[in-house]
């Protein structure tokens, strides 16, 4: 019953009946991971996918010279590693628990069997993957076309929008991890935060951020102004 309750709150399973949720619950493995624990590695066999129930997970690549690039950060309710379920391929990146996590694991064969029996589940997953592709496309655009201040401004506006367009919120990851996500180093990120503060675009107090000049931040994100 508890697993079914969690599943009913996940967008991927919107519109499914209680009986269908029970069928999905029967194939779920309930897993816990400690902070910093590796969930899977780049190149491991794609044996299934996960949904975050509590905590946060980062998905990342490591370059040959050891530089880490965070691709996604997933919180409660978000699925990840779905693509290998359909491709029959290996996991294309690493996944690690950013904090203590509870995850539901869905084995590939069991889930594919459910999709054959319930096509609406496939449509839900297709919508989820489409949304992920859009987010990934936006990330690639930001990393390739924007300078680091524009990337940071875009991310702060994203956090504000995610929290209901409020002007005061808390960073959802450590600044060192944010630097990796934005494709820079912590020292550069720290300097940009300081410049944004001195120009009164934002106010910073540890992980707490207050947007003081939303229009200015939007102009920076769009490349219309520079720091």
BALUMTI-772588 format. One record per residue (C-alpha): residue number from 0; residue in three letters; z negated, y, x. Coordinates in nm, 3 decimals. Example, Ala and Ser with C-alpha at 12.3 -4.5 7.8 and 13.67 -1.06 7.14 Angstrom:
<recs>
(rec 0; 'Ala'; (-0.780; -0.450; 1.230));
(rec 1; 'Ser'; (-0.714; -0.106; 1.367));
</recs>
This chain:
<recs>
(rec 0; 'Unk'; (0.000; 0.000; 0.000));
(rec 1; 'Unk'; (-0.084; 0.242; 0.284));
(rec 2; 'Unk'; (0.247; 0.177; 0.460));
(rec 3; 'Unk'; (0.438; 0.225; 0.135));
(rec 4; 'Unk'; (0.257; 0.556; 0.078));
(rec 5; 'Unk'; (0.366; 0.683; 0.420));
(rec 6; 'Unk'; (0.723; 0.565; 0.364));
(rec 7; 'Unk'; (0.742; 0.749; 0.030));
(rec 8; 'Unk'; (0.675; 1.076; 0.213));
(rec 9; 'Unk'; (0.965; 1.033; 0.458));
(rec 10; 'Unk'; (1.293; 1.206; 0.369));
(rec 11; 'Unk'; (1.489; 0.905; 0.491));
(rec 12; 'Unk'; (1.357; 0.705; 0.194));
(rec 13; 'Unk'; (1.395; 0.970; -0.075));
(rec 14; 'Unk'; (1.490; 0.830; -0.415));
(rec 15; 'Unk'; (1.395; 0.469; -0.343));
(rec 16; 'Unk'; (1.194; 0.275; -0.598));
(rec 17; 'Unk'; (0.847; 0.134; -0.531));
(rec 18; 'Unk'; (0.999; -0.214; -0.510));
(rec 19; 'Unk'; (1.251; -0.098; -0.250));
(rec 20; 'Unk'; (0.976; 0.075; -0.052));
(rec 21; 'Unk'; (0.775; -0.248; -0.060));
(rec 22; 'Unk'; (1.075; -0.436; 0.081));
(rec 23; 'Unk'; (1.101; -0.186; 0.365));
(rec 24; 'Unk'; (0.725; -0.198; 0.427));
(rec 25; 'Unk'; (0.745; -0.573; 0.484));
(rec 26; 'Unk'; (0.959; -0.531; 0.798));
(rec 27; 'Unk'; (0.754; -0.244; 0.946));
(rec 28; 'Unk'; (0.547; -0.290; 1.261));
(rec 29; 'Unk'; (0.260; -0.038; 1.278));
(rec 30; 'Unk'; (0.222; 0.077; 1.640));
(rec 31; 'Unk'; (-0.002; 0.317; 1.832));
(rec 32; 'Unk'; (0.067; 0.485; 2.165));
(rec 33; 'Unk'; (-0.157; 0.680; 2.399));
(rec 34; 'Unk'; (-0.067; 1.025; 2.532));
(rec 35; 'Unk'; (0.192; 0.985; 2.807));
(rec 36; 'Unk'; (0.275; 0.625; 2.715));
(rec 37; 'Unk'; (0.641; 0.531; 2.734));
(rec 38; 'Unk'; (0.786; 0.400; 2.407));
(rec 39; 'Unk'; (1.120; 0.293; 2.551));
(rec 40; 'Unk'; (1.333; 0.372; 2.855));
(rec 41; 'Unk'; (1.691; 0.489; 2.894));
(rec 42; 'Unk'; (1.907; 0.174; 2.897));
(rec 43; 'Unk'; (1.662; -0.058; 2.719));
(rec 44; 'Unk'; (1.812; -0.276; 2.447));
(rec 45; 'Unk'; (1.824; -0.087; 2.117));
(rec 46; 'Unk'; (1.614; -0.333; 1.919));
(rec 47; 'Unk'; (1.521; -0.093; 1.637));
(rec 48; 'Unk'; (1.418; 0.259; 1.546));
(rec 49; 'Unk'; (1.093; 0.445; 1.482));
(rec 50; 'Unk'; (0.938; 0.694; 1.243));
(rec 51; 'Unk'; (0.654; 0.920; 1.356));
(rec 52; 'Unk'; (0.351; 0.892; 1.128));
(rec 53; 'Unk'; (0.115; 1.104; 1.338));
(rec 54; 'Unk'; (0.138; 1.276; 1.674));
(rec 55; 'Unk'; (0.455; 1.387; 1.853));
(rec 56; 'Unk'; (0.719; 1.214; 2.062));
(rec 57; 'Unk'; (0.958; 1.362; 2.316));
(rec 58; 'Unk'; (1.300; 1.212; 2.383));
(rec 59; 'Unk'; (1.435; 1.305; 2.724));
(rec 60; 'Unk'; (1.680; 1.231; 3.003));
(rec 61; 'Unk'; (1.611; 1.233; 3.375));
(rec 62; 'Unk'; (1.880; 1.345; 3.620));
(rec 63; 'Unk'; (1.946; 1.158; 3.947));
(rec 64; 'Unk'; (1.745; 1.424; 4.133));
(rec 65; 'Unk'; (1.448; 1.370; 3.901));
(rec 66; 'Unk'; (1.487; 1.675; 3.678));
(rec 67; 'Unk'; (1.374; 1.616; 3.319));
(rec 68; 'Unk'; (1.566; 1.752; 3.022));
(rec 69; 'Unk'; (1.395; 1.722; 2.684));
(rec 70; 'Unk'; (1.652; 1.648; 2.414));
(rec 71; 'Unk'; (1.430; 1.635; 2.105));
(rec 72; 'Unk'; (1.067; 1.657; 2.000));
(rec 73; 'Unk'; (0.975; 1.464; 1.686));
(rec 74; 'Unk'; (0.670; 1.510; 1.468));
(rec 75; 'Unk'; (0.532; 1.335; 1.157));
(rec 76; 'Unk'; (0.796; 1.213; 0.913));
(rec 77; 'Unk'; (1.084; 1.221; 1.160));
(rec 78; 'Unk'; (1.285; 0.910; 1.253));
(rec 79; 'Unk'; (1.427; 0.864; 1.602));
(rec 80; 'Unk'; (1.639; 0.614; 1.796));
(rec 81; 'Unk'; (1.844; 0.526; 1.487));
(rec 82; 'Unk'; (2.187; 0.527; 1.657));
(rec 83; 'Unk'; (2.145; 0.193; 1.840));
(rec 84; 'Unk'; (2.073; 0.030; 1.503));
(rec 85; 'Unk'; (2.433; 0.097; 1.402));
(rec 86; 'Unk'; (2.606; 0.088; 1.740));
(rec 87; 'Unk'; (2.441; -0.225; 1.874));
(rec 88; 'Unk'; (2.391; -0.031; 2.196));
(rec 89; 'Unk'; (2.110; 0.053; 2.437));
(rec 90; 'Unk'; (1.870; 0.342; 2.393));
(rec 91; 'Unk'; (2.051; 0.646; 2.541));
(rec 92; 'Unk'; (1.735; 0.825; 2.659));
(rec 93; 'Unk'; (1.362; 0.783; 2.723));
(rec 94; 'Unk'; (1.091; 0.831; 2.461));
(rec 95; 'Unk'; (0.729; 0.918; 2.542));
(rec 96; 'Unk'; (0.421; 1.001; 2.336));
(rec 97; 'Unk'; (0.326; 1.368; 2.386));
(rec 98; 'Unk'; (-0.016; 1.289; 2.235));
(rec 99; 'Unk'; (-0.180; 0.993; 2.067));
(rec 100; 'Unk'; (0.079; 0.866; 1.820));
(rec 101; 'Unk'; (0.109; 0.630; 1.530));
(rec 102; 'Unk'; (0.465; 0.505; 1.481));
(rec 103; 'Unk'; (0.635; 0.272; 1.237));
(rec 104; 'Unk'; (0.889; 0.045; 1.408));
(rec 105; 'Unk'; (1.186; -0.093; 1.214));
(rec 106; 'Unk'; (1.362; -0.392; 1.377));
(rec 107; 'Unk'; (1.738; -0.361; 1.381));
(rec 108; 'Unk'; (1.829; -0.688; 1.211));
(rec 109; 'Unk'; (1.575; -0.654; 0.932));
(rec 110; 'Unk'; (1.677; -0.297; 0.857));
(rec 111; 'Unk'; (2.051; -0.369; 0.863));
(rec 112; 'Unk'; (1.992; -0.652; 0.613));
(rec 113; 'Unk'; (1.814; -0.403; 0.385));
(rec 114; 'Unk'; (2.103; -0.158; 0.411));
(rec 115; 'Unk'; (2.349; -0.428; 0.300));
(rec 116; 'Unk'; (2.130; -0.485; -0.005));
(rec 117; 'Unk'; (2.069; -0.114; -0.074));
(rec 118; 'Unk'; (2.364; 0.120; 0.005));
(rec 119; 'Unk'; (2.164; 0.429; -0.096));
(rec 120; 'Unk'; (1.948; 0.371; 0.211));
(rec 121; 'Unk'; (2.261; 0.398; 0.428));
(rec 122; 'Unk'; (2.348; 0.731; 0.266));
(rec 123; 'Unk'; (1.999; 0.864; 0.337));
(rec 124; 'Unk'; (2.026; 0.759; 0.699));
(rec 125; 'Unk'; (2.371; 0.915; 0.730));
(rec 126; 'Unk'; (2.229; 1.246; 0.606));
(rec 127; 'Unk'; (1.946; 1.220; 0.858));
(rec 128; 'Unk'; (2.186; 1.152; 1.145));
(rec 129; 'Unk'; (2.411; 1.440; 1.037));
(rec 130; 'Unk'; (2.115; 1.677; 1.049));
(rec 131; 'Unk'; (2.022; 1.545; 1.393));
(rec 132; 'Unk'; (2.380; 1.600; 1.516));
(rec 133; 'Unk'; (2.367; 1.960; 1.393));
(rec 134; 'Unk'; (2.039; 2.020; 1.577));
(rec 135; 'Unk'; (2.177; 1.862; 1.894));
(rec 136; 'Unk'; (2.493; 2.073; 1.871));
(rec 137; 'Unk'; (2.279; 2.387; 1.845));
(rec 138; 'Unk'; (2.080; 2.279; 2.150));
(rec 139; 'Unk'; (2.394; 2.221; 2.357));
(rec 140; 'Unk'; (2.526; 2.561; 2.251));
(rec 141; 'Unk'; (2.201; 2.731; 2.346));
(rec 142; 'Unk'; (2.178; 2.560; 2.685));
(rec 143; 'Unk'; (2.541; 2.617; 2.778));
(rec 144; 'Unk'; (2.618; 2.960; 2.633));
(rec 145; 'Unk'; (2.290; 3.153; 2.631));
(rec 146; 'Unk'; (2.083; 3.281; 2.918));
(rec 147; 'Unk'; (1.723; 3.159; 2.933));
(rec 148; 'Unk'; (1.574; 3.466; 2.756));
(rec 149; 'Unk'; (1.815; 3.408; 2.467));
(rec 150; 'Unk'; (1.721; 3.040; 2.452));
(rec 151; 'Unk'; (1.351; 3.127; 2.438));
(rec 152; 'Unk'; (1.407; 3.394; 2.173));
(rec 153; 'Unk'; (1.604; 3.143; 1.964));
(rec 154; 'Unk'; (1.325; 2.887; 1.995));
(rec 155; 'Unk'; (1.054; 3.135; 1.893));
(rec 156; 'Unk'; (1.256; 3.236; 1.588));
(rec 157; 'Unk'; (1.305; 2.866; 1.506));
(rec 158; 'Unk'; (0.927; 2.810; 1.518));
(rec 159; 'Unk'; (0.872; 3.113; 1.298));
(rec 160; 'Unk'; (1.124; 2.988; 1.041));
(rec 161; 'Unk'; (0.981; 2.637; 1.052));
(rec 162; 'Unk'; (0.639; 2.778; 0.966));
(rec 163; 'Unk'; (0.770; 2.981; 0.672));
(rec 164; 'Unk'; (0.907; 3.288; 0.854));
(rec 165; 'Unk'; (0.558; 3.396; 0.958));
(rec 166; 'Unk'; (0.511; 3.631; 1.251));
(rec 167; 'Unk'; (0.210; 3.454; 1.404));
(rec 168; 'Unk'; (0.217; 3.088; 1.503));
(rec 169; 'Unk'; (0.129; 2.847; 1.781));
(rec 170; 'Unk'; (0.368; 2.690; 2.031));
(rec 171; 'Unk'; (0.415; 2.326; 1.932));
(rec 172; 'Unk'; (0.446; 2.201; 2.292));
(rec 173; 'Unk'; (0.298; 2.295; 2.629));
(rec 174; 'Unk'; (0.480; 2.570; 2.818));
(rec 175; 'Unk'; (0.576; 2.326; 3.093));
(rec 176; 'Unk'; (0.743; 2.104; 2.833));
(rec 177; 'Unk'; (0.904; 2.405; 2.668));
(rec 178; 'Unk'; (1.054; 2.499; 3.005));
(rec 179; 'Unk'; (1.208; 2.153; 3.032));
(rec 180; 'Unk'; (1.338; 2.172; 2.677));
(rec 181; 'Unk'; (1.504; 2.508; 2.748));
(rec 182; 'Unk'; (1.656; 2.389; 3.075));
(rec 183; 'Unk'; (1.450; 2.606; 3.309));
(rec 184; 'Unk'; (1.134; 2.591; 3.522));
(rec 185; 'Unk'; (0.779; 2.697; 3.422));
(rec 186; 'Unk'; (0.774; 2.993; 3.662));
(rec 187; 'Unk'; (1.091; 3.140; 3.512));
(rec 188; 'Unk'; (0.963; 3.083; 3.159));
(rec 189; 'Unk'; (0.635; 3.256; 3.244));
(rec 190; 'Unk'; (0.821; 3.562; 3.377));
(rec 191; 'Unk'; (1.032; 3.581; 3.060));
(rec 192; 'Unk'; (0.724; 3.559; 2.838));
(rec 193; 'Unk'; (0.570; 3.844; 3.040));
(rec 194; 'Unk'; (0.884; 4.058; 3.003));
(rec 195; 'Unk'; (0.899; 3.992; 2.629));
(rec 196; 'Unk'; (0.537; 4.102; 2.605));
(rec 197; 'Unk'; (0.592; 4.418; 2.811));
(rec 198; 'Unk'; (0.885; 4.515; 2.587));
(rec 199; 'Unk'; (0.662; 4.455; 2.284));
(rec 200; 'Unk'; (0.890; 4.192; 2.137));
(rec 201; 'Unk'; (0.599; 3.947; 2.116));
(rec 202; 'Unk'; (0.228; 3.926; 2.190));
(rec 203; 'Unk'; (0.102; 3.618; 2.374));
(rec 204; 'Unk'; (-0.248; 3.474; 2.376));
(rec 205; 'Unk'; (-0.237; 3.128; 2.532));
(rec 206; 'Unk'; (-0.031; 2.913; 2.295));
(rec 207; 'Unk'; (-0.057; 3.175; 2.019));
(rec 208; 'Unk'; (0.256; 3.386; 1.963));
(rec 209; 'Unk'; (0.288; 3.696; 1.747));
(rec 210; 'Unk'; (0.633; 3.842; 1.682));
(rec 211; 'Unk'; (0.609; 4.222; 1.703));
(rec 212; 'Unk'; (0.979; 4.309; 1.685));
(rec 213; 'Unk'; (1.179; 4.047; 1.495));
(rec 214; 'Unk'; (1.504; 4.246; 1.507));
(rec 215; 'Unk'; (1.472; 4.288; 1.883));
(rec 216; 'Unk'; (1.407; 3.917; 1.923));
(rec 217; 'Unk'; (1.709; 3.833; 1.707));
(rec 218; 'Unk'; (1.929; 4.065; 1.916));
(rec 219; 'Unk'; (1.808; 3.891; 2.232));
(rec 220; 'Unk'; (1.877; 3.549; 2.080));
(rec 221; 'Unk'; (2.231; 3.654; 1.986));
(rec 222; 'Unk'; (2.298; 3.802; 2.331));
(rec 223; 'Unk'; (2.335; 4.156; 2.197));
(rec 224; 'Unk'; (2.058; 4.278; 2.428));
(rec 225; 'Unk'; (1.908; 4.160; 2.756));
(rec 226; 'Unk'; (1.558; 4.173; 2.900));
</recs>
